[in-house]
Each structure stands twice: as C-alpha cells, then as structure tokens.
C-alpha cells in the first residue's frame, strides 16, 4: 500500500491543472479542512487501518479535484467524498483476496451510495461520524505513542495539516515529522490497536492524554517556543476546533469543557497581544478594548458547563477560572489577584507543577507585594525549573519592582539568553536595558 505523507496541498498541486477555476480550488481546500477528519474517521472504522483510511480519503480528494471544477461542488460534499472513498475501498478490496470479506461488508453498507443520502440516512451517518471522530481522537492520542508522535498524528489526521505545516509550526524538518507519522501509524497497526472509543475506566484514564495533546498544540501556538513569531494563531485555532469536537462528543466530562473554556478565554486576547510591528504586549499592558468579547462569552459559557457536571474540578477548569478572573476585569487594576493567587494555590496542590508554582508566585507578588512574590519564587525547587527562561524573567520583574535594578538587569539578560523565541528575547533585552538605566 502506498503511503501519502506529503499532505493535502501537495496532492492538490499535483492534481490540479492551471485551467482549474481558482474559486473551485479554494472551495475544495475549505471543504477538505472541514471534512477530512470525519472522512478519515469513518474510513478507519471500515478498514481498521489509519494508513489505508488516509490514503482512501486522499484518493477521494484527487477525484473531487478532477470532477468538481467541471460539474460543480455537490450539495453534500462530505457525503460525496465518503461515498467516493468507500467505492474506492471496494475496488481495492476486490483486487485483494484477503480483503474479500471486508469488500462484501462495505458493499452491503454502500448499496445506496449512488443516490443522494436521505434525511434519515444522514441522521444515522451523523451518529456514526460522532462515534468515529471520538475513536479517531483516542487513536491518535494512544498511550503507545510518544507525545511528539501523538501531536503530529493528531494535527495530520484531525487537523488536516500537511507535514510541511506541522514542521514549520514546530521548527523541525518535514522528514522528521513524516517519519514520526509513519512510525506512529505502523506502531498502531502492528500492535493491533482497535479503532474504537474506550469506555468506563479506560476512557477516563486516557482522556487526560487527549486533552494534554490538544493543550500542547494550543500552547505552542499561543507562545511559540522558537522562531521569529510570538504566536501561531493557526495552531491555536486547530486546538480549539478539536477541543470543541471532543467537548460535544464527551458532554459529561468536566475537564473537556474546562479546557475549551481555557483556550477560548486565552484566545480572546489575540488581537491585543502584539503591537503594529508584531512586538509582544504583556497582559497588564494590553488594550482590553481589543479583546474578543464573543470568545470571552463562549469561554465563560464553557466554564459554566464544566461547573455544571458532576465530576471533580480538575486542572484545566482551575486554569480557566484564573483566565476568567482576567477576562472579567475591564482594567488591569480591577483584577482580583487574591482570588487568582488562591486558585493557583489549589491548582498547585493538585498538580505539584513547578511552572504552576512559579505562576502562583507571580500572583502572590501582585496580591501581597513584590517581596512576598520573590519569597515565593525563592521557595521553589529551582532545579525543576533549570533551563526555563521565565524563572529569571519573573525574578527580574520582582527585583525591578523592589528597586534592585542591577540584579533585575542580570536576571533579564539571563532570561534573554535562555529563550529560543526571537520576539521574547527582544522583550527581555529591552527590560534589561531599562533596568540598567534606572
């Protein structure tokens, strides 16, 4: 079986001749972004093989590129792609004796593929798609895979990103990303991982891995770890889109809604986080009039959904509570730092994360004064934060507020030397220069 690892854009470029109308190509690209995850998920259920499912989906896309510009985009493009891919699966299965039984099964399920789907059949398909998408999420985030492989496979199959787009987002080579994806699919196939949604205790045990992958993707977009850009909003948008899917498919899981709330509330600040030249603007200096109040409303609603479930409050919901405190403050001076510090204390007790401890120290410094904040920082296990550039960054901020400018300058310079993001480095060097002139 041939593998397709070069992505949708490469396939489109190869299959599209120069005379194809530009509007049709744009429509096909948009439809693929929307439908690809559901298409691959449905095909994976039929074939039990993620690699084969992706190949069939790509084949359907190539056929669409040939037919739609001439005949027009069908009324139900997702159903058209699914029908075409299933017919392709039947053709391949008929050529392979080992797939004969599967061909009969697919053939029975595809008897009415030539006709437009009825309202009843579409409703049934929607139910299957929901189950298939959830299965796909849990498959791409399977514990057999490394976290890097989980992220790459999730972005590839659920996000519809090409290997090149993933490579650019994570500042690595396309060959590295392609190898991760190929190895991941091979590992799942060799282990015979069933394409299904876990249930009961197994679902609860594996859901944190799914949420962690989505939040890793969001965080890489929110503050890029390397490169010249402060943010990569496309990654944030993919993480939010996938988070909303999981939330609708797992409505009784409080932490799913907590994560959606957290991402929506943080994303509401996008427009205010950079200046005209792309330079970062820190939270307390942002023009809150530029915040997206529609996203804030959606985030607060998701937070209400998390609270309304019977499950225990977890780390994503607590982080969303903190983000909500910022969102409700119309000016920086109205921020309830005491409540934020208390919430960080609860979060720290739950996670024992050194990064959470550092954020708690910042909140204590805002609520109780810079010396209290510095004491909280110095009480942390700094070995756990070795190499983390925000540790000297936070110490520099607190030292500067205490009037200890020379020490602050040294800390900001250390932070600048540790970050791999050019924009963040510029911020730290600017603050070091200002501290040196004070």
C-alpha positions in Angstrom: 0.0 0.0 0.0 1.4 3.3 -0.9 1.8 5.9 1.8 0.7 9.5 1.4 2.7 11.8 3.7 3.1 14.9 1.7 -0.3 16.4 2.6 -3.3 17.8 1.0 -1.7 20.8 -0.6 0.9 18.7 -2.4 -1.9 16.4 -3.7 -3.9 19.4 -4.8 -0.9 20.9 -6.6 -0.2 17.7 -8.4 -3.8 17.0 -9.4 -4.9 20.5 -10.4 -4.1 21.8 -13.8 -3.7 25.6 -14.4 -7.1 25.9 -16.0 -9.0 24.8 -12.9 -11.1 27.7 -11.6 -9.5 29.3 -8.6 -12.8 29.5 -6.7 -13.3 25.8 -7.1 -9.8 25.0 -5.7 -10.5 27.3 -2.7 -13.8 25.6 -2.1 -12.3 22.2 -2.2 -9.5 23.2 0.1 -12.0 24.6 2.6 -14.2 21.6 2.4 -11.2 19.3 3.0 -10.3 21.2 6.1 -13.8 20.7 7.4 -14.5 17.2 6.3 -11.1 15.4 6.3 -11.2 14.3 10.0 -14.7 12.9 9.7 -13.9 11.3 6.4 -10.7 9.6 7.7 -12.5 8.6 10.9 -15.4 6.9 9.0 -13.0 5.1 6.7 -10.8 3.9 9.6 -13.9 2.3 11.1 -14.4 0.4 7.8 -10.8 -0.6 7.2 -9.4 -0.8 10.7 -6.2 0.8 9.3 -5.4 4.5 9.7 -2.9 4.5 6.9 -5.4 2.9 4.5 -8.1 5.3 5.6 -6.0 8.4 5.0 -5.0 7.0 1.6 -8.6 6.4 0.6 -9.5 9.9 1.8 -6.7 11.4 -0.3 -7.9 9.4 -3.4 -11.4 10.8 -2.9 -9.9 14.3 -2.8 -8.0 13.8 -6.0 -11.2 12.7 -7.7 -13.0 15.7 -6.4 -10.3 17.9 -7.8 -10.9 16.4 -11.2 -14.7 16.4 -11.2 -15.9 19.4 -9.1 -14.4 22.2 -11.1 -16.4 20.9 -14.1 -19.6 19.7 -12.5 -19.8 21.9 -9.5 -19.5 21.2 -5.8 -22.2 18.8 -4.7 -24.9 19.7 -2.2 -23.4 17.3 0.4 -19.7 17.4 -0.3 -18.8 15.3 2.8 -21.2 12.6 1.9 -19.9 12.7 -1.7 -16.3 12.3 -0.5 -17.3 9.4 1.8 -19.2 7.6 -1.0 -16.3 8.0 -3.4 -13.8 6.8 -0.9 -15.9 3.8 0.0 -16.3 2.9 -3.7 -12.5 3.2 -4.0 -12.2 0.8 -1.0 -14.5 -1.7 -2.6 -12.4 -1.6 -5.8 -9.2 -2.1 -3.9 -10.8 -4.9 -1.8 -11.9 -6.7 -4.8 -8.4 -6.8 -6.1 -7.1 -8.3 -2.9 -8.4 -11.7 -1.8 -7.5 -11.0 1.8 -10.0 -8.1 1.8 -12.9 -10.0 0.1 -14.9 -10.4 3.3 -14.4 -6.7 4.0 -15.5 -5.8 0.5 -18.8 -7.6 1.0 -19.3 -5.8 4.3 -18.6 -2.4 2.8 -20.7 -3.3 -0.3 -23.7 -4.0 1.9 -23.3 -0.7 3.7 -22.8 1.1 0.4 -25.7 -0.2 -1.6 -27.3 3.2 -1.9 -24.1 5.1 -2.4 -25.1 6.3 -5.9 -28.1 8.3 -4.6 -28.2 11.4 -2.6 -28.4 10.5 1.1 -31.9 10.7 2.6 -32.6 12.8 5.8 -32.9 9.5 7.7 -29.6 8.1 6.4 -27.8 11.4 7.0 -29.0 11.4 10.6 -27.8 7.9 11.1 -24.5 8.9 9.4 -24.1 11.8 11.8 -24.4 9.5 14.7 -21.7 7.2 13.3 -19.5 10.2 12.5 -19.7 11.3 16.1 -18.5 7.9 17.3 -15.9 7.7 14.6 -14.4 11.1 15.4 -14.1 10.2 19.1 -12.5 7.0 18.2 -10.0 8.8 15.9 -9.1 11.2 18.7 -8.4 8.4 21.1 -6.4 6.5 18.5 -4.1 9.4 17.5 -3.5 10.0 21.2 -3.0 6.3 22.1 -0.5 5.8 25.0 1.6 3.5 22.8 2.8 6.6 21.0 5.3 9.2 22.2 3.9 12.7 22.9 5.6 14.1 19.8 4.0 11.4 17.7 0.6 12.0 19.3 0.8 15.7 18.4 1.9 15.1 14.9 -0.7 12.4 14.1 -3.5 14.5 15.7 -2.6 17.5 13.6 -2.3 15.4 10.5 -5.4 13.3 10.7 -7.8 15.5 12.8 -6.4 19.0 12.0 -5.9 18.3 8.3 -2.4 20.0 8.4 0.3 18.9 6.0 3.6 17.6 7.1 5.1 20.9 6.0 2.7 22.9 8.0 3.4 20.8 11.1 7.1 21.0 10.6 7.0 24.8 10.3 4.9 25.1 13.4 7.4 23.1 15.5 10.5 24.4 13.8 11.6 20.9 12.6 12.1 19.2 9.3 9.4 17.7 7.1 11.3 14.5 7.1 11.3 14.3 10.9 7.5 14.9 11.0 6.8 12.5 8.2 8.9 9.8 9.9 7.0 10.3 13.2 3.7 10.0 11.5 4.7 6.9 9.5 6.2 5.2 12.6 3.1 6.1 14.6 0.7 4.5 12.1 2.9 1.5 11.8 3.1 1.0 15.5 -0.6 1.2 15.9 -1.1 -1.3 13.1 1.5 -3.7 14.4 0.0 -3.6 17.9 -3.4 -4.3 16.6 -4.9 -1.2 18.3 -8.6 -1.4 17.8 -10.3 1.6 16.2 -12.8 2.3 19.0 -13.6 4.7 21.8 -12.6 3.3 25.1 -15.3 3.1 27.8 -15.7 3.3 31.5 -12.5 3.5 33.5 -10.3 3.2 30.4 -11.9 6.2 28.8 -11.4 8.3 32.0 -7.8 7.1 32.1 -7.0 8.0 28.5 -8.9 11.3 28.3 -6.2 13.3 30.1 -3.7 12.3 27.3 -6.1 13.6 24.7 -6.6 16.9 26.5 -2.9 17.2 27.1 -2.1 16.8 23.4 -4.7 19.5 22.5 -3.4 21.9 25.1 0.2 21.3 23.9 -0.9 22.3 20.4 -2.7 25.4 21.7 0.3 26.5 23.9 2.7 26.1 21.0 0.5 28.5 19.0 -0.1 30.9 21.9 3.6 31.4 22.7 5.9 29.8 20.2 8.9 28.1 21.8 11.2 29.1 18.9 11.4 31.2 15.7 10.6 34.8 14.9 6.8 34.8 15.6 5.3 35.5 19.0 2.2 33.5 18.2 1.0 31.0 15.6 -2.8 31.5 15.7 -3.5 28.7 13.2 -2.3 26.1 15.7 -4.5 27.7 18.5 -7.5 27.6 16.2 -6.9 24.0 15.3 -6.6 23.1 19.0 -9.8 25.0 19.8 -11.7 23.4 16.9 -10.6 19.9 18.0 -11.4 20.7 21.6 -14.9 21.7 20.7 -15.4 18.4 18.9 -14.3 16.4 21.9 -16.5 18.5 24.2 -19.6 17.8 22.1 -18.7 14.1 21.9 -18.0 13.9 25.7 -20.5 16.3 27.2 -20.4 14.8 30.7 -16.6 15.2 31.1 -16.0 18.4 33.1 -12.3 18.8 32.1 -13.1 18.8 28.4 -15.3 21.8 28.9 -12.7 23.3 31.3 -10.0 23.0 28.5 -12.3 24.5 25.9 -13.1 27.4 28.3 -9.4 27.9 29.0 -8.5 28.0 25.3 -11.4 30.3 24.4 -10.6 32.8 27.2 -6.9 32.9 26.4 -7.5 33.2 22.6 -9.8 36.2 23.3 -6.6 38.2 23.8 -5.0 37.5 20.4 -5.6 41.0 18.9 -4.2 42.7 22.0 -1.1 40.6 22.4 1.0 42.2 19.7 1.7 45.7 18.5 1.8 47.1 15.0 5.3 45.7 14.4 4.5 42.3 15.8 6.1 43.0 19.1 4.7 41.3 22.2 2.4 43.2 24.6 2.2 41.7 28.0 -1.2 41.1 29.7 -1.2 44.1 32.1 -0.3 46.4 29.2 -2.9 45.2 26.8 -5.7 47.4 25.4 -8.7 45.3 26.7 -11.0 47.0 24.3 -9.3 44.9 21.6 -10.1 41.6 23.4 -12.7 39.4 21.7 -15.7 39.6 23.9 -17.5 37.0 21.8 -14.8 34.5 22.6 -14.9 35.5 26.3 -18.6 34.9 26.3 -18.1 31.4 24.8 -15.3 30.7 27.3 -17.4 31.7 30.3 -20.3 29.5 29.0 -17.9 26.5 28.6 -16.7 27.2 32.2 -20.3 27.1 33.4 -20.7 23.7 31.6 -17.7 22.4 33.4 -19.0 23.5 36.8 -22.5 22.0 36.0 -21.2 18.5 35.6 -21.0 16.0 38.4 -17.3 15.3 38.0 -14.5 16.8 40.2 -12.9 20.1 39.3 -9.5 19.5 37.5 -6.5 21.5 36.4 -8.0 22.8 33.1 -11.1 24.1 34.9 -9.0 25.8 37.6 -6.8 27.4 34.9 -10.0 28.5 33.2 -11.2 30.1 36.5 -7.9 32.1 36.5 -8.4 33.2 32.9 -12.0 34.2 33.7 -10.7 36.5 36.5 -8.6 38.3 33.9 -11.5 38.4 31.4 -13.9 39.9 33.9 -11.6 42.7 34.8 -12.3 45.6 32.4 -9.0 47.3 33.5 -5.8 45.7 34.8 -6.4 47.5 38.2 -9.7 45.7 38.7 -8.0 42.2 38.6 -8.8 40.1 41.6 -5.3 39.0 42.3 -6.2 37.5 45.7 -8.7 35.1 44.1 -6.1 34.3 41.4 -3.5 33.5 44.0 -5.9 31.3 45.9 -6.9 29.4 42.7 -3.2 28.9 41.9 -2.7 27.5 45.4 -5.5 25.0 44.7 -4.0 24.2 41.3 -0.5 23.8 42.7 -1.9 21.3 45.3 -3.5 19.3 42.5 -0.6 19.3 40.0 2.6 19.9 42.0 3.9 21.5 38.9 6.9 23.8 39.3 5.6 26.1 36.5 2.2 26.4 38.3 4.3 27.2 41.4 6.0 30.0 39.5 2.7 31.4 38.3 1.4 31.3 41.9 4.4 33.3 43.0 3.6 36.0 40.4 0.0 36.2 41.6 1.2 36.4 45.2 3.5 39.3 44.2 0.6 41.1 42.6 -1.7 40.4 45.6 0.7 40.9 48.5 3.6 42.9 47.1 6.9 42.1 45.2 8.8 40.9 48.3 6.1 38.3 49.1 6.3 37.2 45.4 10.1 37.0 45.5 10.0 34.9 48.7 7.5 32.5 47.0 9.8 32.2 43.9 12.9 31.6 46.1 11.0 28.8 48.0 10.6 26.9 44.7 12.7 23.9 43.8 14.8 25.8 41.1 16.3 22.5 39.9 12.9 21.6 38.5 12.9 24.9 36.5 16.5 24.7 35.2 16.6 26.0 31.7 13.1 27.6 32.0 13.6 31.2 30.9 10.6 32.6 32.7 12.2 31.8 36.1 14.8 34.5 35.7 12.2 36.6 33.9 9.9 36.6 36.9 12.7 37.2 39.3 13.8 40.1 37.2 10.3 41.6 37.3 10.0 41.3 41.1 13.6 42.6 41.7 12.9 45.6 39.5 9.7 46.4 41.5 11.8 46.3 44.6 14.3 48.8 43.2 17.1 46.2 42.9 17.8 47.3 39.3 21.3 45.8 38.8 20.1 42.3 40.0 17.0 42.7 37.8 19.1 43.6 34.8 21.2 40.4 35.2 18.1 38.3 35.5 16.5 39.7 32.4 19.7 39.1 30.4 19.8 35.5 31.7 16.2 35.1 30.6 17.0 36.5 27.1 19.9 34.1 26.7 17.7 31.1 27.5 14.7 31.7 25.2 14.6 30.4 21.6 11.9 32.8 20.6 13.2 36.0 19.0 10.3 38.2 20.0 10.5 37.1 23.6 14.3 37.6 23.6 13.7 41.2 22.4 11.3 41.8 25.3 13.8 40.5 27.9 16.7 42.6 26.4 14.5 45.7 26.4 13.6 45.2 30.0 17.3 44.6 30.9 18.3 47.8 29.2 15.5 49.7 31.1 16.7 48.3 34.4 20.2 49.3 33.6 19.2 52.9 33.0 17.1 53.1 36.2 
